[in-house]
Amino acid sequence: LERMGDRLRQMLRDLISELEVPMGVTGAASLFALQFTTEPVTDYRSYATNDKEMMQTVFTGLLNEGFLMSNRCAGNVSAVHTDADLDAFVDALRRVLIRAG
């Protein structure tokens, strides 16, 4: 699970860099969270810099793409997920971010 979490977080970082979106990814082991800020998120104050409107847009967009996350755009991988599932999630996020423009 940790390997899958590391892989997913790196894929998300690569996507964010590729699309030049002002956001980041946090998490450890199987956990991940999308952060809609360029600030490093390390505590409540830095979390508060998130763009809440963008967070809601991405949450709804991913839901429409078939991926349910928490409404704060946090999630986790589990033993039932495959590399293809991770790829599908990143592809869905790509479409959502492009649409959000």
VENCOR-V223708 format. One record per residue. N is the residue number from 1. PHI is phi in whole degrees, -180 to 180 (* if undefined). PSI is psi as a letter, one per 20 degrees, with the letter a starting at -180 (NA if undefined). D_LAST is the distance of its C-alpha to the last C-alpha in Angstrom with 2 decimals. Layout:
n=N phi=PHI psi=PSI d_last=D_LAST
n=N phi=PHI psi=PSI d_last=D_LAST
//
This chain:
n=1 phi=* psi=h d_last=32.03
n=2 phi=-64 psi=g d_last=31.54
n=3 phi=-61 psi=g d_last=30.95
n=4 phi=-65 psi=g d_last=28.33
n=5 phi=-62 psi=g d_last=26.63
n=6 phi=-61 psi=g d_last=26.76
n=7 phi=-62 psi=g d_last=25.38
n=8 phi=-63 psi=g d_last=22.42
n=9 phi=-60 psi=h d_last=21.60
n=10 phi=-68 psi=g d_last=21.88
n=11 phi=-62 psi=h d_last=19.68
n=12 phi=-67 psi=g d_last=16.94
n=13 phi=-62 psi=g d_last=17.56
n=14 phi=-63 psi=g d_last=17.46
n=15 phi=-63 psi=g d_last=14.08
n=16 phi=-60 psi=g d_last=12.66
n=17 phi=-66 psi=g d_last=14.56
n=18 phi=-60 psi=g d_last=13.58
n=19 phi=-85 psi=i d_last=9.78
n=20 phi=54 psi=l d_last=10.75
n=21 phi=-92 psi=p d_last=9.02
n=22 phi=-78 psi=m d_last=11.35
n=23 phi=-155 psi=r d_last=13.12
n=24 phi=-150 psi=a d_last=16.28
n=25 phi=-135 psi=p d_last=18.66
n=26 phi=-123 psi=r d_last=22.14
n=27 phi=142 psi=r d_last=25.01
n=28 phi=-152 psi=q d_last=28.37
n=29 phi=53 psi=c d_last=30.25
n=30 phi=-89 psi=i d_last=28.67
n=31 phi=-97 psi=q d_last=26.36
n=32 phi=-149 psi=q d_last=22.74
n=33 phi=-146 psi=p d_last=20.19
n=34 phi=-84 psi=p d_last=16.54
n=35 phi=-116 psi=p d_last=16.46
n=36 phi=-101 psi=l d_last=13.60
n=37 phi=-156 psi=q d_last=15.46
n=38 phi=-90 psi=i d_last=16.61
n=39 phi=-75 psi=q d_last=20.13
n=40 phi=-64 psi=p d_last=22.34
n=41 phi=-93 psi=o d_last=22.89
n=42 phi=-129 psi=i d_last=26.65
n=43 phi=-160 psi=a d_last=27.84
n=44 phi=-60 psi=g d_last=27.16
n=45 phi=-63 psi=g d_last=26.54
n=46 phi=-72 psi=h d_last=23.90
n=47 phi=-63 psi=h d_last=22.31
n=48 phi=-65 psi=i d_last=22.24
n=49 phi=-81 psi=i d_last=19.70
n=50 phi=-59 psi=q d_last=16.97
n=51 phi=-80 psi=o d_last=14.14
n=52 phi=-65 psi=h d_last=15.61
n=53 phi=-66 psi=g d_last=13.04
n=54 phi=-66 psi=h d_last=10.34
n=55 phi=-58 psi=g d_last=13.37
n=56 phi=-66 psi=h d_last=14.17
n=57 phi=-61 psi=g d_last=10.83
n=58 phi=-70 psi=g d_last=11.17
n=59 phi=-56 psi=g d_last=14.89
n=60 phi=-66 psi=g d_last=14.70
n=61 phi=-61 psi=g d_last=12.30
n=62 phi=-67 psi=h d_last=14.73
n=63 phi=-60 psi=g d_last=17.60
n=64 phi=-65 psi=h d_last=16.61
n=65 phi=-88 psi=i d_last=16.51
n=66 phi=98 psi=j d_last=19.99
n=67 phi=-119 psi=p d_last=19.65
n=68 phi=-100 psi=p d_last=21.17
n=69 phi=-121 psi=r d_last=20.74
n=70 phi=-66 psi=q d_last=22.04
n=71 phi=-69 psi=i d_last=20.07
n=72 phi=-101 psi=j d_last=19.61
n=73 phi=61 psi=l d_last=17.87
n=74 phi=-112 psi=q d_last=21.12
n=75 phi=-158 psi=a d_last=22.95
n=76 phi=-153 psi=q d_last=25.64
n=77 phi=-96 psi=q d_last=26.97
n=78 phi=-134 psi=r d_last=30.40
n=79 phi=-63 psi=h d_last=33.27
n=80 phi=-83 psi=i d_last=32.24
n=81 phi=-76 psi=q d_last=28.89
n=82 phi=-116 psi=r d_last=28.98
n=83 phi=-59 psi=h d_last=27.08
n=84 phi=-64 psi=h d_last=25.70
n=85 phi=-64 psi=g d_last=24.38
n=86 phi=-64 psi=g d_last=22.57
n=87 phi=-60 psi=g d_last=21.10
n=88 phi=-64 psi=h d_last=20.00
n=89 phi=-64 psi=g d_last=18.31
n=90 phi=-64 psi=h d_last=16.37
n=91 phi=-63 psi=g d_last=15.43
n=92 phi=-64 psi=g d_last=14.32
n=93 phi=-62 psi=h d_last=12.19
n=94 phi=-56 psi=g d_last=10.63
n=95 phi=-62 psi=g d_last=9.86
n=96 phi=-63 psi=g d_last=8.60
n=97 phi=-66 psi=h d_last=6.20
n=98 phi=-65 psi=g d_last=5.02
n=99 phi=-64 psi=h d_last=5.21
n=100 phi=-70 psi=h d_last=3.78
n=101 phi=49 psi=NA d_last=0.00
//
